[in-house]
Amino acid sequence: MSKVAELFESLDYGPAPESPTPVLEWLDRHTRAFDLFIGGRWVKATSGESFETVNPATGQPIARVAQAGPKDVDAAVRAARKAFGSWSRLSGHARALHLYAIARWIQKHSRLFAVLETLDNGKPIRESRDIDIPLVARHFYHHAGWAELMDTELAGYAPLGVVGQIIPWNFPLLMLAWKIAPALAAGNTVVLKPAEFTPLTAILFAQLCEEVGLPPGVVNIVTGDGKAGELIVKHPDVNKIAFTGSTEVGRLIRVATAGSGKKVSLELGGKSPFVVFDDADLDSVVEGVVDAIWFNQGQVCCAGSRILVQEGVGDRLVEKLRARMETLRVGDPLDKAVDIGAIIAPVQLEKILRLVRQGEQEGATIWQPSWSAPKDGYFFPPTLCTNVAPAATIAQVEIFGPVVVLMTFRTPAEAVELANNTPYGLAASVWTENINLALDVAPKINAGTLWINCTNMFDAAAGFGGYKESGFGREGGLEGMWEYMKAKWEEQADGRTGGRAVKAGGKKAAGPPDRLTARPSVDRTAKLYIGGKQVRPDQGYSLIIHDAAGRLAGEVGQGNRKDIRNAVEAARRAEGWTRATAHHRAQVLYYVAENLSIRAAEFTTRLARLTGVRGPEAAAEVELSIRRLFAYAARADKWDGHVHHTPYRNVTMAMPEPLGVVGIACPEEPALLGFVSLFAPAVAMGNSVVVVPSERWPLLATDFYQVLETSDVPDGVINIVTGKRDELAEVLASHDDVDAMWYFGGAEGSAVVERLSAGNLKRTWVSYGKARDWSDSQQGEGQEFLRRATHVKNIWIPYGE
Ligand code: NAI
């Protein structure tokens, strides 16, 4: 007779299947065919076309779903526009009640959603039941809270209008919740397109909307493939696009929306590092790897797909991982004891297989457990690749499957370098028992989410989103709410274009003749300011500057592509500024303010003579510029993050971090205040900048060199390149080492900047030719500027019992 202990070793798991019957009955009640949900009604696609959705675990079709075409998408947008007025005018409390009702309904029907999700997507029922659906409900509850608080906490903000939302197949209902909950909370209406592989839980959600009495048109669900997505992206009456999916499509969306004025948030791919230091608890690490790469078959944008392990423990970790992989169970996702379900579709399975083969050809050692995955349906075994070079394809490309690569490092510095050796920056996970080490590397890894001794944790209260080419914008918490709102003054300002902005009374008048500007001498030709030095422009051309009365006022260097490249290099070299303390940054800005203040009279005269405004008006602009510098010095150490109450054994610190190198194209007017109002917040937050000042009145910026030189601004933190603004802005917008681009100029220039930014998916802030009142305390200064100058990293730290 065997001992009990031996039984544990020898006995196989019995099947523990979840019954699909209630879902099958629901499907049959609908004759396994579904239409589009538009304006609160179920309508057929005008083309009559439909497509099949398939169960990845069996390869068998589940239902037919309508394919939306141009007329259908247009009808959905119109329905959303119609609903927008009354929905946005509802009190926050009334909207909260709707969101609350949705959350309740999801909880009441959680098993129906979970089983349907598993049938349509292939993910293990354990995950859809215990992770996806509870998080969906949590998102609606959390955002019911934001709706409730909108009228008090976010009183200065308004919804955007109609929001187009396009989601992927890996977390179908969860991505829907991440998109719809904040949009509705803020008062927007939505047109959402689920992925073509997984439309069914979105359809069940549409039924929920009917049942809870959500007003018609507030949520519209249009099913279809990428073409339907493109129709939403290009629809002229959509105010915002929120997208989760591949980086490739994210880029297409950035280009397609360029210049349209649509707000865009993109949550894209990743190749997230999973960093293991030699003092980490290796058994916990192994379970961490299971969650990092075998959760949802590795089809997770933030999957920990690159294990970086400290050399001394590399072999032990590989051994332990292989032992654990032997015990993982791949199979029927409806079986409650299965760890890894089915891959979404044959095309994805082929992609995984192709990449693994390529990894092998490039010299990697591929290891899979001794057992084989089921042959019916689309299954792939857990796979560990060792002997992988950092530049190998499988170390760089998002595989989006249960395949992890493992590389070693020697020192923490090397770990950080390897971790950042990717164009992506979605997430990272760091394992060590040494909190000092963890918190030392956390700020150095470029990623939107950083998990310490944990991985793949998500919550509605914490923002989620990328750095670098993993996209921009956040989902979750207040960080995510900003993506669905705009300042109320922006609504009023819509339609206003051009014009001077500093109000100081008095008509424009020609200033007194200026001996200097009447007879400009060669040695007054201002150079460029790069790396803390005044340098001649590369090509040796100058631009002649006239005053408002048409007289010669001076000359400035005409910067070109090469000058911009030099300035970007200098700005990148100045990155020590990102690590300077906020107190230190404040001190430098106070010093700049003081030195401008000492020269106030000189700047006032220059401004009056150049632009022809009266003395008091010029003095007001100089005074306001000084005040603005003081204000950003004051704000430098006050743009705090948050500690989110995420409901696990940890705290989540949301830290605003600088973007890196920011390109700034200044408005033509007000020449001094516009320039100061833009570089000051960027620099206060720790960025280094390359500024193209007003093309018409650049002399205010070139006069500023001496202020900078006497103010202890480190070399390269502020670089100024004068010349043709739009030409230089184009160079900045297409430069791959520029992280963000702010452009305050015409509509066409704004479109060009947005389009060119798609290369490295830089964050953009453009004005579409609309004026803002730079002297206004909201329009010219404040939180929006700080938000634009930073992005948030959420660091999850184990805490408490
Ligand atoms: P995808 O990016 O093509 O699809 C995502 C969504 O975008 C779907 O709803 C699709 O219909 C829609 N779409 C496709 N083309 C579009 C267009 N031109 N305009 C507007 N919407 C469009 O991703 P796909 O093809 O399903 O997967 C390909 C690869 O993308 C995967 O192997 C994986 O590497 C990556 N991926 C990453 C995801 C993430 O969460 N980061 C999610 C899904 C896929």
Boltz pocket constraint, residues with backbone or C-beta under 6 A from the ligand:
constraints:
  - pocket:
      binder: B
      contacts: [[A, 166], [A, 167], [A, 168], [A, 169], [A, 170], [A, 193], [A, 194], [A, 195], [A, 196], [A, 224], [A, 225], [A, 226], [A, 227], [A, 228], [A, 229], [A, 230], [A, 231], [A, 233], [A, 244], [A, 245], [A, 246], [A, 247], [A, 249], [A, 250], [A, 252], [A, 253], [A, 267], [A, 268], [A, 269], [A, 270], [A, 300], [A, 301], [A, 348], [A, 351], [A, 398], [A, 399], [A, 400]]
      max_distance: 6.0
